[in-house]
Amino acid sequence: MNMKYIKYTILMILSVFVLSACDIDVNETQLASSDQLVAPVLSAISGVVIDQNTDAVEEVSFTWEEPYFGASVQIQYNLMVKSGTTSALLGQSFSNFYTISKDDFNGIIVNQLGVKANSSADVKAYVTASVYGTVTDTLTSNTIEFNVSTYKAQLKPLYMTGAYASWDAATANKFWETTGGSAIYKNLIDVNVTDNTISFFKILTAQNWSDANYGNDFLTSEWELPGDDGNNLSVNTESGSIAEFTVNLTDNTIDRTMYSAMGIIGAFTSDGTDHNWDYDLEFTYDLANNCWNTQVATFAENAEFKIRMNKGWTVSYGGPLDGSDDIEGGYELTGGDNIAITEAGDYFFTLYTNRTPWVLVMNKQ
């Protein structure tokens, strides 16, 4: 055999071996043993004061010393906050710092940790570290404690329109977060369309079509959409067209509960007939004013009533009543007690279901 050929053959084999060995060294990351791992160290921060003038423009920053895993790896950090026994994820990072707006920070402290708005409380924070994409030991930092002054965040709105409203974005139904900063929105609306049992709609971020809007491509819903619907959401109204929607922009989900009727039941006279908890005075939806109204009924002094769905007691609403700061003359439905009429007379009722709790106005004639 030609010696030159043998030489090149040997060199080729050695090259393959060397490259293979290098590949093994690169891909087989060697981490330190458990007793050699070093956890991250979270730096202390001063107290956080949040109010309506600072929540959107100021930030809260956390930094920490990097942990030691024994090799150069990509580390995923989870920054946690805690009040009492309740913990919440503040954010994730692949660097040794995390910054959050005071607006978002306030929302997590109030809505997830349960700290009261417009109050002051001591909360704790810590960070966990793990090697991204692998199953390794999770390292937990020290815990720091600091004081937070919260405030009642302004509720953010969403909007909704669809076939039931002739797809008019300019007059789209407005509804609000359940609590400020929660990113959870609830709305109860009649989506009936006269010529179809499928009602199509969209969720809007403003009363126009130029800003962001959500359809099937952006929200994951559990109900089945009927084929290619142009990225609209839809509900089947065969069993009732009163739809209660829950939109969660944190999880990017939307859910619904459908009802066939909503009314007032109690002791009153309607259309000349005395009723003693045996008749539902039904609400009808007022699309133009974004509320629900009943016909007039006569109540004696101290007569009682409640609001219920589907003419049954599975879902019902009542007192105790709290005065509404948003609807003049309105009362928030905060419980399940009967509601008493304090002054005899003729009444019709207006109900606002685009906020949480619902707000009832008792209109005396």
PyMOL commands that set and color helices and strands:
alter all, ss='L'
color gray80, all
select helices_A, chain A and resi 3-27+34-36+102-111+163-165+169-171
alter helices_A, ss='H'
color red, helices_A
select strands_A, chain A and resi 41-42+48-49+59-65+75-83+86-93+97-101+120-131+139-140+144-149+157-162+173-176+184-190+198-204+213-214+220-221+233-236+242-248+253-259+262-270+273-282+284-286+291-293+297-299+304-309+316-323+330-335+339-340+345-352+359-364
alter strands_A, ss='S'
color yellow, strands_A
deselect
rebuild
show_as cartoon
